[in-house]
Structures are given as C-alpha cells and as structure tokens.
Amino acid sequence: MNKGYIDIHSHILYDVDDGAGTVEESVRMMKALAVAGFSVSFATPHNMPGNDRGALLSRCRERIRGITEKAGDMLTGYSILPGAENYFDATLDRGEASDYFIPLGDSDTFLVEIPFIGEVSLHLSALRRSGLRCIIAHVERYADVVQDPNKAYLFKQAGFLLQMNIGSLIGIYGFDVMKAAGRILNAGIIDILATDIHDIAHADVVLSKGLERVKALLPPRQVTKVLRDMPASAAHSRPDKPRTEEADLPRVR
Ligand SMILES: [Fe+2]
C-alpha cells in the first residue's frame, strides 16, 4: 500500500555499482519497495573523487529509463530519481567535493559517506567547511560511532542531517551496529531512515523484518516523519532550479 514513503538511499540501479545486477532485479526491488509503502526511490550509486559526474548521471538516467520501461504499467506512479552516495574524507578539499558531488534529484542536498574506520571528527570538520548541505549516510555504521554512539551528536552539531539504515536495526551489519543503531534512534536524532538496498534478497529482509522493527520502535507519527516527511523536505526541489544538469550543479559557497 502506498504510504508515500521516500527512500533517499538505494543501489537499485542495475549494472552501475555493487547494487542490482540486472534490470529484472531492479524491477523486483522496485516492486518490493512499492508493496512496503514507498512511492519514490533516489538511486544513489557510489560516487568517488575523480569520477566524471556527467557520465555517471547520464548512466543513471539511462538505467532509470530501462527500469521504468521494463516495469511498464505494473508500477505506474512509482518514481526513481537520480542521486549518488558521495564519498568524502578529510584529504579532499572543498573544491574537489563540488567537482564530483551529485545531489539528490533537483535539490541542493547531498548524501555523503565518510570512511568507516578512524576518527569521524576530522572528516566532519572538512565536510562542514565545504558549506554544502549534506545528509550523512548510515551514521550508525562508522566504527567510531559503533564504539561510542554519543559521537552521532558530532554529526548533528556540525549541522548535517542524519540518515540511518533500516537494516542496522535488525542486525544486518552485526550485533554492535544494531546496538548502536537502537541507542541512536532512541535518542531521537535520526532525521531519515532509508534502505541502502543492494539486491533483492537484501530488499526483502529490510522491507519486511526491518520495517516491522521500525514500527515496533517508533510511534506511527514518527515513522511517517522519518520515512516520508523528512526525506521529502530534504530532497525538495528548489523552485529556481528546474533540473539537475551538469551546468546547474551547485558550487561551493
Ligand atoms: Fe549505500
């Protein structure tokens, strides 16, 4: 049933990164999302420094067309929009980030992943200096945060939106991540929950057991907030910015 949920983090596109392998798998993932109540997916393939942003974006659009055509009438009304999971670490400067970062759809918001190992604070300070509006991907999975979940507050203090993977709450990434995820969610600092699904088996588990767990942990109003309202406002199009083309992409302020 369509609940208007918006998934801002997924590897639903086939043959782009370590996500879906075929167009058929992408369509099955999209169907599973629709059944679970989603109506929009941002396709967020891994985007690394030095990537050709224009080439990645056109590949994304081509794959989105392929999936939409293959799904046909089955999934009318379901949208897949282009985005990326942009990698960033403290060795990169602000100019480099704005050279390759890809926003979510037509918004001025970037989904960003930092290194899993090591102190998070250095990377956060560098990212903050970029002046870009960022959502930190799967905040609960960084080793530093797993060890001390209070470090999630550093991301918040730096002014970033925080995204958690639904699968973390059911132990997909191990017991320690699950424990940290539960504590951070309970602290009320998570803005957005997303799937980060890479294949159909992953999708099936996250969208059944994972969503069930979310609904057991959060009151209905909060579920709607982290799965629909916050993702919608974070990835909202700017009225003065008609579409994401290479020339339109934001520069460092
Ligand atoms: Fe991801």
Boltz pocket constraint, residues with backbone or C-beta under 6 A from the ligand:
constraints:
  - pocket:
      binder: B
      contacts: [[A, 9], [A, 10], [A, 11], [A, 44], [A, 85], [A, 196]]
      max_distance: 6.0
